[in-house]
């Protein structure tokens, strides 16, 4: 059985709170976790949308690549300006209008 003294009880409460990892910074930890998750998602989008694709410096180079692909049977490609690198990439997705 634990002590009934206030100082002993206060010590037990303090030890218990310390074992929880500190609840004082819950909102700060959650904000840091949310920011890290957002940065990780943005990095994954950048890898998928830009870094894993061929980059063309101008639209005419991208159009030449489209013609070259068409000569080998790949049709339906178009070029778009990349929001990440400001270069040009090819896609088979329909153009937005």
C-alpha positions in Angstrom: 0.0 0.0 0.0 1.3 3.5 -0.9 2.0 6.2 1.6 -0.8 8.6 2.6 1.6 11.6 3.0 0.9 14.4 0.5 4.6 14.7 -0.4 4.8 11.0 -1.3 1.6 11.2 -3.3 2.9 14.2 -5.2 6.1 12.4 -5.9 4.1 9.4 -7.3 2.0 11.6 -9.5 5.1 13.4 -10.8 6.7 10.1 -11.6 3.6 8.8 -13.3 3.3 12.0 -15.5 7.0 11.7 -16.4 6.5 8.1 -17.5 3.8 9.3 -20.0 6.4 11.2 -21.9 5.1 14.7 -21.0 1.7 15.8 -22.0 2.8 19.5 -22.0 3.9 19.4 -25.7 1.1 17.3 -27.2 0.0 20.0 -29.6 3.6 20.9 -30.6 4.5 17.2 -31.3 1.3 16.8 -33.4 2.1 19.9 -35.4 5.6 18.7 -36.1 4.3 15.3 -37.1 1.7 16.9 -39.4 4.4 19.0 -41.0 6.8 16.0 -41.5 4.0 14.0 -43.1 3.1 16.8 -45.4 6.8 17.2 -46.5 7.1 13.5 -47.0 3.9 13.5 -49.2 5.2 16.5 -51.2 8.6 14.7 -51.8 6.8 11.6 -53.0 4.6 13.6 -55.4 7.7 15.3 -56.7 9.5 12.0 -57.3 6.5 10.6 -59.1 5.6 13.7 -61.1 9.1 15.0 -62.0 12.2 13.2 -60.9 11.3 9.8 -62.4 10.5 11.3 -65.8 12.6 12.6 -68.7 13.0 16.4 -68.6 13.0 18.4 -71.8 14.3 22.0 -71.7 11.7 23.4 -74.2 8.4 22.4 -75.7 9.9 21.8 -79.1 12.2 19.1 -77.7 9.3 17.5 -76.0 7.3 17.6 -79.2 10.2 16.0 -81.0 10.2 13.2 -78.4 6.4 12.7 -79.0 7.0 12.4 -82.8 9.8 9.9 -82.1 7.5 7.8 -79.8 4.8 7.9 -82.5 7.2 6.5 -85.0 7.5 3.4 -82.7 3.8 3.1 -82.2 3.2 5.1 -79.0 0.3 7.5 -79.6 -1.7 9.8 -77.4 1.2 11.6 -75.7 1.4 15.3 -75.0 3.8 17.6 -73.3 3.2 19.7 -70.2 5.2 22.2 -68.2 6.3 20.8 -64.9 5.4 22.9 -61.8 8.4 21.5 -59.9 11.4 21.9 -62.3 9.8 24.3 -64.9 10.9 21.9 -67.6 8.7 19.8 -69.9 7.6 16.2 -69.5 5.4 13.8 -71.5 2.2 12.2 -70.4 -0.5 10.0 -71.8 -3.2 11.5 -69.6 -5.8 13.5 -71.5 -5.1 17.2 -71.7 -7.1 19.5 -69.3 -8.9 22.2 -71.0 
